[in-house]
Amino acid sequence: MNKTKNIKALLIHSLIYTLGFIIPFYIFNINFIWLILLFITHAVIDHRKILIWITKTIRGMTEENTPEWLRALIIITIDQVFHLLFLWIIILNI
């Protein structure tokens, strides 16, 4: 299933991703509110609408002026940066 088009697939993917952090959150005594925020931000980022908006509005990339492979690469890069940025925010707040 495509997690960008199927909300159920997106939520399952985000839940599985988030479950992987339960043990580290417990070991390092991180407030579980951050786990809920991790789930929410992961779902929002992986839905890709915000990433597509960034590439079109901020970067000015459209189907007409940018090859598909380059737009995909930029979106994947922004996706990973946002995920790492949120994990960094969590680390700074423990």
C-alpha positions, 0 to 999 in steps of 0.5 A: 500500500502507498502510505502517501495515498492510503491513510490506513497504511500511513497510520500503520507505518507511523505506528510501527515506526513509533513502536520502535522507540518505546524501549529507548524512551523507557530506558532513558526515562523520556516523557511518553508525550514525546512518543505521541508527538513522534507518531503525529509528526511522522504521519504528517511528514510521511503524508508528503503534502507539506513536503510537496508544498515546500518544493513547489512554494519555497523551492519553486520546483514544478513538474514543468521545470524540474525532472521527476527524479530530482523532485523525488530526491529533494522530497526524500531528502527533506523528509529525512531532514525533518525526521532527524530534526524532530528526533534532535528536538526530543533529545534536546528536551530530555 
